[in-house]
Amino acid sequence: MGGKYRITGDKYPRMRPHRRRGRLAVVVVACGAVLGVAGWGTLQLIDVFTGGGGTATAAGTGCPARTKASPAASASAVAAAGVGAGAVPKPAQITVNVFNATTRSGLAKTTADELRKRGFKIGEVGNAAKQYDKKVAGAGILLGPASSLNTSLPVLATQLTAAERRTDAARAGTAVDLIIGNQFKALTSPAASVKALTALAAPQPTPSTKKGC
């Protein structure tokens, strides 16, 4: 071409954008991402070492995070439950006095014989003392010293689940009484009592998490 549109020289104008601007934009975005991740990590560390200020949740579930209970906490839970594993005596270690507070004759002897078959030691057998004679409206009363509240009485209660439990702080010794009441029909069935004894000797932990978590 000629005239005013004539191109002279050996250089031509560049038609592509400058590469340095694109690289600079990439570097800026990458730096921003790194700083964001670092800031988030710092906040998480601060949250961990300061207690968090809220309930911890399991990652991605929205459910409370489960933590393993310490031995001390587990022991406290067992103590609060009343009877701990290993603290429950066996029937052969418990002496039971059987007293009849009803007008039906022979109940004390037949009940004592059945308890003996189930492994309990039998002490006194006879009529109930005047303070209980014909005055026990329920199935029966299990009576023992204060120390028997979480040991012998729960074991004996597996044999007559409807009986009322009582303790006497002034009572000496370790024997416990089964005082038969007016609503007594029979001891708990052998199968049910064995099942109750097994559960008593090895209590199952109560689940602490909600369903679905």
N, CA and C of each residue as an Amber inpcrd file, in Angstrom:
protein
   639
   0.8390000  -1.2000000   0.0000000   0.0000000   0.0000000   0.0000000
   0.8700000   1.2430000   0.0000000   0.2790000   2.3390000  -0.3660000
   1.0340000   3.5730000  -0.4040000   0.3450000   4.6790000   0.3230000
   0.8240000   5.8910000   0.1210000   0.2030000   7.0380000   0.7600000
   0.3930000   7.0500000   2.2540000  -0.6050000   7.5250000   2.9710000
  -0.4820000   7.6580000   4.4250000  -0.6080000   6.3250000   5.1560000
  -1.0700000   5.2300000   4.4630000  -1.1840000   3.9220000   5.0880000
   0.0310000   3.0500000   4.8270000   1.0520000   3.6150000   4.3090000
   2.2420000   2.8430000   4.0080000   2.9980000   2.5160000   5.2880000
   3.3720000   1.2270000   5.3840000   4.1130000   0.7780000   6.5920000
   5.5720000   0.7420000   6.2640000   6.3510000   1.3810000   7.1210000
   7.7840000   1.4170000   6.9320000   8.4630000   0.7310000   8.0890000
   9.6780000   0.2980000   7.8840000  10.4540000  -0.3740000   8.9570000
  10.2210000  -1.8760000   8.9630000  10.9370000  -2.5490000   9.8880000
  10.8360000  -4.0140000   9.9400000  10.0970000  -4.5280000  11.1770000
   9.3670000  -3.6950000  11.9380000   8.6160000  -4.0890000  13.1280000
   7.1340000  -3.8810000  12.8900000   6.3240000  -4.7870000  13.4830000
   4.8770000  -4.7120000  13.3010000   4.2000000  -4.6220000  14.6860000
   3.0620000  -3.9820000  14.7440000   2.3680000  -3.8610000  16.0540000
   1.8810000  -5.2220000  16.5700000   2.0180000  -5.4690000  17.9070000
   1.5830000  -6.7210000  18.5370000   0.0720000  -6.7010000  18.7300000
  -0.5740000  -7.8920000  18.4320000  -2.0270000  -7.9820000  18.5220000
  -2.4830000  -8.7570000  19.7640000  -1.5600000  -9.4520000  20.5320000
  -1.9330000 -10.2520000  21.7050000  -1.7270000  -9.4810000  23.0030000
  -2.5870000  -9.8010000  24.0600000  -2.3880000  -9.1320000  25.3610000
  -1.0400000  -9.5180000  25.9580000  -0.5510000  -8.6550000  26.7740000
   0.7450000  -8.9000000  27.4030000   0.6270000 -10.0440000  28.4000000
   1.5490000 -11.0300000  28.3380000   1.4840000 -12.2120000  29.2080000
   1.6880000 -11.8830000  30.6790000   2.4220000 -10.8610000  31.0080000
   2.7550000 -10.5650000  32.4030000   1.5080000 -10.2210000  33.2150000
   0.5300000  -9.5780000  32.5730000  -0.6800000  -9.2340000  33.3070000
  -1.4450000 -10.4960000  33.7440000  -1.5330000 -11.5020000  32.8660000
  -2.2150000 -12.7580000  33.2110000  -1.5140000 -13.4930000  34.3350000
  -0.1810000 -13.5360000  34.2700000   0.5660000 -14.2210000  35.3370000
   0.3790000 -13.5150000  36.6720000   0.3480000 -12.2000000  36.6490000
   0.1810000 -11.4410000  37.8790000  -1.1680000 -11.7320000  38.5340000
  -2.2220000 -11.8650000  37.7130000  -3.5510000 -12.1660000  38.2510000
  -3.5750000 -13.5380000  38.9170000  -2.9150000 -14.5250000  38.2920000
  -2.8560000 -15.8680000  38.8600000  -2.1410000 -15.8660000  40.2000000
  -1.0320000 -15.1320000  40.2630000  -0.2560000 -15.0550000  41.5110000
  -1.0850000 -14.4360000  42.6230000  -1.8480000 -13.3770000  42.3150000
  -2.6680000 -12.6990000  43.3240000  -3.7380000 -13.6390000  43.8700000
  -4.4150000 -14.3680000  42.9770000  -5.4590000 -15.3040000  43.4090000
  -4.8780000 -16.4160000  44.2840000  -3.7090000 -16.9630000  43.8940000
  -3.0810000 -18.0370000  44.6580000  -2.6900000 -17.5610000  46.0520000
  -2.1320000 -16.3620000  46.1300000  -1.7410000 -15.8160000  47.4410000
  -2.9610000 -15.6360000  48.3450000  -4.0530000 -15.1660000  47.7630000
  -5.2730000 -14.9870000  48.5440000  -5.7870000 -16.3020000  49.1030000
  -5.7430000 -17.3600000  48.2920000  -6.2070000 -18.6770000  48.7430000
  -5.3480000 -19.2090000  49.8770000  -4.0190000 -19.0740000  49.7440000
  -3.0930000 -19.5370000  50.7830000  -3.3390000 -18.8140000  52.0870000
  -3.5130000 -17.4920000  52.0140000  -3.7490000 -16.7030000  53.2290000
  -5.0750000 -17.1000000  53.8880000  -6.0790000 -17.3800000  53.0640000
  -7.3760000 -17.7860000  53.6130000  -7.2810000 -19.1020000  54.3570000
  -6.6140000 -20.0810000  53.7580000  -6.4400000 -21.3810000  54.4100000
  -5.6390000 -21.2570000  55.6930000  -4.5870000 -20.4680000  55.6570000
  -3.7550000 -20.2820000  56.8470000  -4.5510000 -19.6280000  57.9660000
  -5.3750000 -18.6410000  57.6230000  -6.1880000 -17.9730000  58.6380000
  -7.1890000 -18.9150000  59.2610000  -7.8250000 -19.7640000  58.4340000
  -8.8040000 -20.7200000  58.9400000  -8.1440000 -21.7330000  59.8790000
  -6.9470000 -22.2030000  59.4940000  -6.2190000 -23.1450000  60.3410000
  -5.8530000 -22.5310000  61.6780000  -5.4630000 -21.2570000  61.6560000
  -5.1120000 -20.5650000  62.9020000  -6.3160000 -20.4690000  63.8260000
  -7.4790000 -20.1330000  63.2540000  -8.6840000 -20.0460000  64.0730000
  -9.0470000 -21.3960000  64.6840000  -8.8500000 -22.4790000  63.9180000
  -9.1460000 -23.8110000  64.4420000  -8.2350000 -24.1760000  65.6030000
  -6.9480000 -23.8210000  65.4820000  -6.0030000 -24.0930000  66.5690000
  -6.3690000 -23.3140000  67.8160000  -6.7580000 -22.0530000  67.6380000
  -7.1530000 -21.2310000  68.7780000  -8.3890000 -21.8240000  69.4390000
  -9.3130000 -22.2980000  68.6210000 -10.5450000 -22.8890000  69.1430000
 -10.2620000 -24.1480000  69.9610000  -9.3150000 -24.9580000  69.4800000
  -8.9640000 -26.1950000  70.1830000  -8.3430000 -25.9080000  71.5340000
  -7.4060000 -24.9670000  71.5810000  -6.6580000 -24.7280000  72.8220000
  -7.3990000 -23.8500000  73.8170000  -8.4610000 -23.1960000  73.3720000
  -9.2160000 -22.3510000  74.3010000 -10.5400000 -22.9610000  74.6940000
 -10.8490000 -24.1470000  74.2260000 -12.0830000 -24.8020000  74.6370000
 -13.2040000 -24.6510000  73.6510000 -13.0760000 -23.8230000  72.6640000
 -14.0440000 -23.7480000  71.5790000 -15.2100000 -22.8320000  71.8250000
 -15.7070000 -22.7240000  73.0630000 -16.8240000 -21.8480000  73.3480000
 -18.1530000 -22.4190000  72.9050000 -18.2180000 -23.7020000  72.5370000
 -19.4740000 -24.2980000  72.1010000 -19.3510000 -25.8020000  72.0700000
 -20.4130000 -26.4750000  71.6790000 -20.4140000 -27.9320000  71.6220000
 -19.7080000 -28.4060000  70.3800000 -18.7470000 -29.3140000  70.5340000
 -18.0220000 -29.8360000  69.3820000 -18.9290000 -30.7290000  68.5790000
 -18.7340000 -30.7210000  67.2490000 -19.5450000 -31.5710000  66.3950000
 -18.6600000 -32.4370000  65.5430000 -19.1570000 -33.6050000  65.1830000
 -18.4250000 -34.5070000  64.3150000 -18.3800000 -33.9070000  62.9260000
 -17.2290000 -34.0000000  62.2810000 -17.0280000 -33.3550000  60.9970000
 -18.0360000 -33.8280000  59.9730000 -18.7400000 -32.8600000  59.3670000
 -19.6410000 -33.1410000  58.2720000 -20.9560000 -33.7740000  58.6650000
 -21.2330000 -33.9890000  59.9750000 -22.4710000 -34.6660000  60.3690000
 -23.4180000 -33.7590000  61.1130000 -22.8970000 -32.7160000  61.7940000
 -23.7500000 -31.8530000  62.5910000 -24.1530000 -32.4830000  63.9080000
 -23.6230000 -33.6730000  64.2330000 -23.9440000 -34.3680000  65.4740000
 -22.8540000 -34.1190000  66.5020000 -23.2040000 -34.1580000  67.8040000
 -22.1890000 -33.9560000  68.8360000 -21.0750000 -34.9740000  68.7160000
 -19.8410000 -34.5040000  68.8050000 -18.6930000 -35.4050000  68.7300000
 -18.6350000 -36.2420000  69.9960000 -18.3540000 -37.5440000  69.8340000
 -18.2780000 -38.4430000  70.9850000 -16.8510000 -38.5270000  71.4850000
 -16.6960000 -38.3750000  72.7820000 -15.3770000 -38.4670000  73.4000000
 -15.3620000 -39.6430000  74.3440000 -14.2290000 -40.2820000  74.4900000
 -14.0770000 -41.4480000  75.3600000 -14.0340000 -41.0020000  76.8040000
 -14.8900000 -41.5800000  77.6280000 -14.9420000 -41.2070000  79.0330000
 -13.6900000 -41.6770000  79.7440000 -13.2230000 -40.8510000  80.6850000
 -12.0380000 -41.2120000  81.4550000 -12.3970000 -42.2790000  82.4670000
 -11.4100000 -43.0420000  82.9720000 -11.6950000 -44.0620000  83.9830000
 -12.3750000 -43.4890000  85.2060000 -11.9600000 -42.2670000  85.6150000
 -12.5670000 -41.6570000  86.7980000 -14.0360000 -41.3700000  86.5580000
 -14.3590000 -40.8640000  85.3660000 -15.7580000 -40.5740000  85.0450000
 -16.5780000 -41.8470000  85.0070000 -16.0080000 -42.9250000  84.4590000
 -16.7190000 -44.1940000  84.4030000 -16.9870000 -44.7260000  85.8000000
 -16.0000000 -44.5970000  86.6840000 -16.1760000 -45.0620000  88.0560000
 -17.2650000 -44.2690000  88.7550000 -17.3210000 -42.9500000  88.4940000
 -18.3530000 -42.1160000  89.1040000 -19.7250000 -42.5220000  88.6190000
 -19.8350000 -42.8500000  87.3300000 -21.1160000 -43.2610000  86.7650000
 -21.5880000 -44.5600000  87.3930000 -20.6430000 -45.4910000  87.6040000
 -21.0010000 -46.7630000  88.2330000 -21.4570000 -46.5440000  89.6600000
 -20.7450000 -45.6680000  90.3910000 -21.1220000 -45.3910000  91.7750000
 -22.5040000 -44.7640000  91.8400000 -22.8030000 -43.8630000  90.8830000
 -24.1150000 -43.2210000  90.8640000 -25.2200000 -44.2260000  90.5710000
 -24.9020000 -45.2530000  89.7910000 -25.8980000 -46.2680000  89.4570000
 -26.2710000 -47.1070000  90.6670000 -25.4180000 -47.1190000  91.6780000
 -25.7530000 -47.8370000  92.9110000 -25.0040000 -49.1310000  93.0800000
 -24.8430000 -49.9000000  92.0170000 -24.1630000 -51.1870000  92.1050000
 -23.1500000 -51.2700000  90.9940000 -21.9170000 -51.5360000  91.3060000
 -20.8880000 -51.6240000  90.2860000 -20.5070000 -53.0520000  90.0100000
 -19.9170000 -53.2810000  88.8350000 -19.4770000 -54.6210000  88.4670000
 -18.4560000 -55.1190000  89.4810000 -18.6320000 -56.3290000  89.9790000
 -17.7080000 -56.8860000  90.9530000 -18.1160000 -56.6090000  92.3910000
 -19.0570000 -55.6540000  92.6290000 -19.4770000 -55.3070000  93.9750000
 -20.6930000 -56.1100000  94.4030000 -21.3210000 -56.8040000  93.4640000
 -22.5300000 -57.5520000  93.7690000 -22.1700000 -58.9310000  94.3150000
 -22.6160000 -59.2640000  95.5360000 -22.3020000 -60.5970000  96.0860000
 -23.1200000 -61.6830000  95.3970000 -22.6170000 -62.8890000  95.4650000
 -23.3450000 -64.0290000  94.9140000 -24.3830000 -64.5000000  95.9410000
 -25.4420000 -65.1780000  95.4840000 -26.4500000 -65.6680000  96.4330000
 -25.8520000 -66.4920000  97.5710000 -24.8160000 -67.2820000  97.2760000
 -24.2050000 -68.1170000  98.3080000 -23.5370000 -67.2960000  99.4010000
 -23.2920000 -66.0150000  99.1560000 -22.6570000 -65.1390000 100.1430000
 -23.6790000 -64.3660000 100.9650000 -24.9550000 -64.5790000 100.7060000
 -26.0130000 -63.8210000 101.3750000 -26.8400000 -64.7450000 102.2680000
 -26.9850000 -64.3650000 103.5240000 -27.8400000 -65.0970000 104.4560000
 -29.1910000 -64.4020000 104.5390000 -30.2510000 -65.1650000 104.2990000
 -31.6030000 -64.6010000 104.2780000 -32.4480000 -65.2020000 105.4010000
 -33.0490000 -64.3220000 106.1820000 -34.0420000 -64.7430000 107.1820000
 -35.4200000 -64.5880000 106.5370000 -36.2420000 -65.6040000 106.6190000
 -37.5580000 -65.5680000 105.9830000 -38.6430000 -65.5620000 107.0540000
 -39.4760000 -64.5170000 107.0230000 -40.5370000 -64.3720000 108.0200000
 -41.8870000 -64.2070000 107.3330000 -42.8950000 -64.8250000 107.9050000
 -44.2520000 -64.7820000 107.3630000 -45.0920000 -63.7720000 108.1380000
 -45.5670000 -62.7350000 107.4340000 -46.3990000 -61.7160000 108.0820000
 -47.8610000 -61.8610000 107.6780000 -48.2220000 -62.9880000 107.0780000
 -49.5960000 -63.2030000 106.6410000 -50.2960000 -64.2070000 107.5560000
 -51.5730000 -64.4430000 107.2460000 -52.3290000 -65.4400000 108.0180000
 -52.2310000 -66.8320000 107.3950000 -51.5500000 -66.9240000 106.2770000
 -51.3840000 -68.2280000 105.5960000 -50.2040000 -68.9760000 106.2020000
 -50.4280000 -70.1190000 106.6760000 -49.3640000 -70.8900000 107.3290000
 -48.4800000 -71.6030000 106.3070000 -47.2190000 -71.8020000 106.6870000
 -46.2860000 -72.5540000 105.8600000 -45.5490000 -71.7440000 104.7990000
 -45.8930000 -70.4620000 104.6100000 -45.2480000 -69.6630000 103.5570000
 -43.7630000 -69.4470000 103.8190000 -43.3940000 -69.2170000 105.0580000
 -41.9900000 -68.9480000 105.3800000 -41.1180000 -70.1530000 105.0270000
 -41.5730000 -71.3520000 105.3880000 -40.7730000 -72.5510000 105.1400000
 -40.6480000 -72.8550000 103.6390000 -41.7670000 -72.8240000 102.9290000
 -41.6970000 -73.1420000 101.4980000 -40.8700000 -72.1070000 100.7320000
 -40.9770000 -70.8450000 101.1340000 -40.1920000 -69.7900000 100.4650000
 -38.7160000 -69.9530000 100.7810000 -38.3980000 -70.2830000 102.0350000
 -36.9960000 -70.4910000 102.4200000 -36.3960000 -71.6710000 101.6690000
 -37.1750000 -72.7370000 101.5280000 -36.6830000 -73.9170000 100.7970000
 -36.3780000 -73.5660000  99.3380000 -37.2360000 -72.7660000  98.7380000
 -37.0130000 -72.3710000  97.3410000 -35.7740000 -71.4810000  97.2120000
 -35.5910000 -70.5600000  98.1450000 -34.4000000 -69.7020000  98.1150000
 -33.1280000 -70.5180000  98.3030000 -33.2130000 -71.5570000  99.1390000
 -32.0510000 -72.4280000  99.3450000 -31.6900000 -73.1410000  98.0340000
 -32.7030000 -73.5900000  97.3090000 -32.4580000 -74.2380000  96.0160000
 -31.7850000 -73.2880000  95.0250000 -32.0460000 -71.9970000  95.1830000
 -31.4860000 -71.0060000  94.2670000 -30.1160000 -70.4940000  94.7060000
 -29.5970000 -71.1050000  95.7600000 -28.2220000 -70.8010000  96.1440000
 -28.0360000 -69.9010000  97.3430000 -29.1000000 -69.4010000  97.9540000
 -28.9820000 -68.5100000  99.1130000 -28.7890000 -69.3110000 100.3980000
 -28.0950000 -68.7050000 101.3430000 -27.9950000 -69.2880000 102.6800000
 -29.2470000 -68.8850000 103.4600000 -29.7810000 -69.7700000 104.2230000
 -30.9920000 -69.4900000 104.9790000 -30.6670000 -69.4030000 106.4670000
 -31.1500000 -68.3390000 107.0920000 -30.9570000 -68.1410000 108.5250000
 -32.1970000 -68.5380000 109.2920000 -32.8500000 -67.5690000 109.9100000
 -34.0640000 -67.8330000 110.6880000 -35.2720000 -67.9760000 109.7730000
 -36.1910000 -68.8390000 110.1730000 -37.4370000 -69.0410000 109.4320000
 -38.5800000 -69.0940000 110.4430000 -39.6210000 -68.2710000 110.2350000
 -40.7370000 -68.2830000 111.1810000 -41.7030000 -67.1440000 110.9220000
 -42.4730000 -66.8060000 111.9500000 -43.4490000 -65.7240000 111.8350000
 -42.7550000 -64.3670000 112.0070000 -43.3260000 -63.3380000 111.3910000
 -42.7540000 -62.0000000 111.4630000 -42.9280000 -61.3920000 112.8460000
 -42.0780000 -60.4550000 113.1750000 -42.1780000 -59.7410000 114.4490000
 -43.4900000 -58.9610000 114.5090000 -43.8830000 -58.5900000 115.7200000
 -45.1690000 -57.9410000 115.9360000 -45.3270000 -56.6630000 115.1080000
 -44.2470000 -55.9280000 114.8990000 -44.3650000 -54.6750000 114.1540000
 -44.6840000 -54.8970000 112.6770000 -44.4740000 -56.1250000 112.1790000
 -44.7800000 -56.4380000 110.7770000 -45.9190000 -57.4450000 110.6210000
 -46.2190000 -58.2140000 111.6610000 -47.2020000 -59.2890000 111.5590000
 -48.5700000 -58.7620000 111.1270000 -49.0430000 -59.2670000 109.9590000
 -50.3260000 -58.8780000 109.3750000 -50.3950000 -57.3880000 109.0470000
 -49.2540000 -56.7550000 108.8890000 -49.2170000 -55.3220000 108.5790000
 -48.5050000 -55.0120000 107.2680000 -48.1310000 -56.0460000 106.5200000
 -47.4370000 -55.8450000 105.2430000 -48.4590000 -56.0670000 104.1260000
 -48.9140000 -54.9880000 103.5410000 -49.9820000 -55.0720000 102.5420000
 -49.4820000 -55.5590000 101.1860000 -48.2250000 -55.2700000 100.8540000
 -47.6870000 -55.6390000  99.5450000 -47.2080000 -57.0730000  99.4980000
 -46.4040000 -57.3560000  98.4760000 -45.8850000 -58.7140000  98.3060000
 -44.8630000 -59.0710000  99.3690000 -44.1680000 -58.0870000  99.8810000
 -43.1630000 -58.3640000 100.8970000 -42.2510000 -57.1860000 101.1400000
 -41.4010000 -57.3190000 102.1320000 -40.4150000 -56.2960000 102.4840000
 -39.0570000 -56.9700000 102.5730000 -38.0620000 -56.3500000 101.9640000
 -36.6700000 -56.8020000 102.0860000 -35.9840000 -55.8290000 103.0240000
 -35.5090000 -56.3410000 104.1370000 -34.9400000 -55.4930000 105.1810000
 -33.5150000 -55.9220000 105.4940000 -32.6090000 -54.9380000 105.5850000
 -31.2200000 -55.2530000 105.8930000 -30.4940000 -54.0540000 106.4640000
 -29.2250000 -54.2200000 106.8450000 -28.4350000 -53.0990000 107.3550000
 -28.1570000 -52.0900000 106.2420000 -27.6690000 -50.9270000 106.6210000
 -27.4040000 -49.8700000 105.6400000 -26.4340000 -50.3380000 104.5630000
 -25.4760000 -51.1780000 104.9380000 -24.4720000 -51.6520000 103.9790000
 -25.0550000 -52.5670000 102.9050000 -26.2670000 -53.0480000 103.1120000
 -26.8710000 -53.9800000 102.1510000 -27.6540000 -53.2790000 101.0410000
 -27.7970000 -51.9590000 101.1290000 -28.6380000 -51.2250000 100.1840000
 -28.2200000 -51.4490000  98.7400000 -26.9180000 -51.4230000  98.4770000
 -26.4180000 -51.5920000  97.1140000 -25.6620000 -52.9000000  96.9110000
 -25.8430000 -53.8320000  97.8450000 -25.1370000 -55.1210000  97.7280000
 -26.1170000 -56.2940000  97.8220000 -26.4710000 -56.6750000  99.0340000
 -27.3130000 -57.8590000  99.2330000 -28.7660000 -57.6420000  98.8220000
 -29.3360000 -56.4910000  99.1510000 -30.7520000 -56.2620000  98.8640000
 -31.0780000 -56.3180000  97.3660000 -30.2760000 -55.7000000  96.4880000
 -30.5910000 -55.8150000  95.0620000 -30.5500000 -57.2590000  94.5660000
 -29.6430000 -58.0610000  95.1300000 -29.5570000 -59.4680000  94.7230000
 -30.8020000 -60.2210000  95.1820000 -31.2000000 -60.0160000  96.4190000
 -32.4010000 -60.6860000  96.9310000 -33.6500000 -60.1920000  96.1930000
 -33.6370000 -58.9320000  95.7670000 -34.7880000 -58.3640000  95.0630000
 -35.0270000 -59.0370000  93.7140000 -34.0150000 -59.6750000  93.1570000
 -34.2130000 -60.3910000  91.8900000 -35.1140000 -61.6080000  92.0830000
 -35.2860000 -62.0370000  93.3320000 -36.1200000 -63.1970000  93.6180000
 -37.5640000 -62.8090000  93.9270000 -37.7690000 -61.5530000  94.2680000
 -39.1230000 -61.0450000  94.5330000 -39.1250000 -59.5630000  94.1250000
 -39.3280000 -59.3340000  92.8480000 -39.1700000 -57.9770000  92.3010000
 -40.2020000 -56.9910000  92.8350000 -41.3500000 -57.4720000  93.2990000
 -42.4010000 -56.5740000  93.7850000 -42.2050000 -56.1630000  95.2410000
 -41.1870000 -56.6910000  95.8970000 -40.9770000 -56.3980000  97.3150000
 -40.4150000 -54.9960000  97.5210000 -40.7500000 -54.4280000  98.6590000
 -40.2300000 -53.1160000  99.0530000 -38.8740000 -53.3010000  99.7360000
 -37.9390000 -52.3890000  99.4630000 -36.6130000 -52.4820000 100.0950000
 -36.4840000 -51.4460000 101.2120000 -35.9720000 -51.9000000 102.3330000
 -35.7510000 -51.0010000 103.4730000 -34.4040000 -51.3300000 104.1270000
 -33.8340000 -50.3170000 104.7660000 -32.5960000 -50.5380000 105.5240000
 -32.7660000 -49.9940000 106.9360000 -31.9970000 -50.5580000 107.8470000
 -32.0070000 -50.1440000 109.2520000 -30.5740000 -49.8200000 109.6490000
 -30.2910000 -48.5360000 109.8610000 -28.9290000 -48.1020000 110.1750000
 -28.4280000 -48.6810000 111.4840000 -29.3330000 -48.9960000 112.4070000
 -28.9350000 -49.5260000 113.7230000 -28.7580000 -51.0370000 113.7000000
 -29.0440000 -51.6540000 112.5820000 -28.9790000 -53.1110000 112.5040000
 -27.5390000 -53.5870000 112.3490000 -27.1740000 -54.6350000 113.0720000
 -25.8210000 -55.1930000 113.0000000 -25.8290000 -56.4320000 112.1160000
 -24.6310000 -56.8480000 111.7010000 -24.5030000 -58.0440000 110.8890000
 -24.7420000 -57.7670000 109.4140000 -24.7350000 -58.8310000 108.6270000
 -24.8960000 -58.7020000 107.1790000 -26.1280000 -59.4270000 106.6480000
 -26.8320000 -60.2010000 107.5000000 -28.0130000 -60.9450000 107.0600000
 -29.1320000 -59.9830000 106.6870000 -29.9820000 -60.4310000 105.7540000
 -31.1290000 -59.6320000 105.3340000 -32.4020000 -60.4430000 105.5410000
 -33.5230000 -59.7410000 105.6990000 -34.8040000 -60.3940000 105.9530000
 -35.7050000 -60.3140000 104.7310000 -36.4340000 -61.3760000 104.4840000
 -37.5320000 -61.3720000 103.5280000 -38.8100000 -61.5610000 104.3400000
 -39.5890000 -60.4990000 104.4490000 -40.8370000 -60.5390000 105.2120000
 -41.9760000 -60.6610000 104.2050000 -42.6690000 -61.7790000 104.2270000
 -43.7130000 -62.0720000 103.2400000 -44.9960000 -61.3160000 103.5770000
 -45.5140000 -60.5910000 102.5800000 -46.7220000 -59.7930000 102.7730000
 -47.9690000 -60.4420000 102.2100000 -49.1090000 -59.7460000 102.3940000
 -50.4150000 -60.2960000 102.0320000 -50.5790000 -60.5480000 100.5380000
 -49.9070000 -59.7590000  99.6780000 -50.0600000 -59.9220000  98.2390000
 -49.0540000 -60.9150000  97.6380000 -48.3170000 -61.5840000  98.5040000
 -47.3330000 -62.5540000  98.0120000 -48.0380000 -63.7640000  97.4080000
 -47.5910000 -64.1480000  96.2170000 -48.1130000 -65.3450000  95.5650000
 -47.0060000 -66.3780000  95.3600000 -45.8690000 -65.8910000  94.8610000
 -44.7300000 -66.7860000  94.6310000 -43.5020000 -65.9350000  94.3520000
 -42.3400000 -66.5710000  94.4650000 -41.1090000 -65.8830000  94.0930000
 -41.0630000 -65.6900000  92.5770000 -40.2220000 -64.7800000  92.1260000
 -40.0190000 -64.5840000  90.6930000 -39.5630000 -65.9030000  90.0730000
 -39.9770000 -66.1760000  88.8670000 -39.6290000 -67.4510000  88.2240000
 -38.1090000 -67.6080000  88.1530000 -37.6150000 -68.8460000  88.2040000
 -36.1610000 -69.0690000  88.1400000 -35.5070000 -68.4440000  86.9130000
 -36.1470000 -68.5530000  85.7410000 -35.5610000 -67.9950000  84.5190000
 -35.4470000 -66.4820000  84.6030000 -36.5140000 -65.8230000  85.0920000
 -36.5030000 -64.3590000  85.1980000 -35.5010000 -63.8970000  86.2490000
 -35.3830000 -64.6300000  87.3510000 -34.4400000 -64.2280000  88.4040000
 -32.9910000 -64.3890000  87.9490000 -32.7090000 -65.4500000  87.1770000
 -31.3550000 -65.6430000  86.6470000 -31.0060000 -64.5150000  85.6790000
 -31.9500000 -64.1400000  84.8430000 -31.7310000 -63.0470000  83.8990000
 -31.4660000 -61.7390000  84.6370000 -32.2420000 -61.4940000  85.7010000
 -32.0550000 -60.2730000  86.4920000 -30.7120000 -60.2680000  87.2110000
 -30.2980000 -61.4230000  87.7120000 -28.9970000 -61.5170000  88.3780000
 -27.8550000 -61.2470000  87.4080000 -27.9750000 -61.7680000  86.1940000
 -26.9450000 -61.5470000  85.1760000 -26.8300000 -60.0750000  84.8220000
 -27.9730000 -59.4210000  84.6610000 -27.9690000 -57.9890000  84.3430000
 -27.4120000 -57.1710000  85.5040000 -27.6910000 -57.5950000  86.7240000
 -27.2100000 -56.8740000  87.8990000 -25.6970000 -56.9740000  88.0360000
 -25.1450000 -58.1580000  87.7380000 -23.7050000 -58.3690000  87.8760000
 -22.9050000 -57.6950000  86.7660000 -23.5230000 -57.4980000  85.6030000
 -22.8180000 -56.8720000  84.4850000 -23.7350000 -55.8540000  83.8210000
 -23.9760000 -54.6870000  84.4730000 -24.8710000 -53.6810000  83.9100000
 -24.3530000 -53.1350000  82.5900000 -25.2550000 -52.8970000  81.6330000
 -24.8810000 -52.3750000  80.3260000 -24.8460000 -50.8530000  80.3710000
 -23.8620000 -50.2360000  79.6880000 -23.8000000 -48.7650000  79.6620000
 -24.9660000 -48.1830000  78.8920000 -25.4300000 -47.0370000  79.3360000
 -26.5310000 -46.3570000  78.6600000 -26.0140000 -45.5480000  77.5020000
 -26.5770000 -45.7080000  76.2930000 -26.1230000 -44.9070000  75.1330000
 -26.2600000 -43.4210000  75.4210000 -25.2320000 -42.6400000  75.0470000
 -25.2350000 -41.2150000  75.3160000 -25.4540000 -40.3610000  74.0850000
 -25.6020000 -41.0010000  72.9110000 -25.7950000 -40.2140000  71.6920000
 -27.1950000 -40.3960000  71.1710000 -27.7040000 -39.3860000  70.4860000
 -29.0380000 -39.4300000  69.9280000 -29.0810000 -40.3230000  68.6990000
 -30.2710000 -40.8640000  68.4310000 -30.4340000 -41.7240000  67.2770000
 -30.1680000 -40.9460000  66.0010000 -29.3850000 -41.5450000  65.1140000
 -29.0790000 -40.9010000  63.8490000 -27.7350000 -40.2020000  63.8300000
 -27.0960000 -40.0810000  64.9890000 -25.7750000 -39.4340000  65.0410000
 -24.6750000 -40.4710000  65.0520000
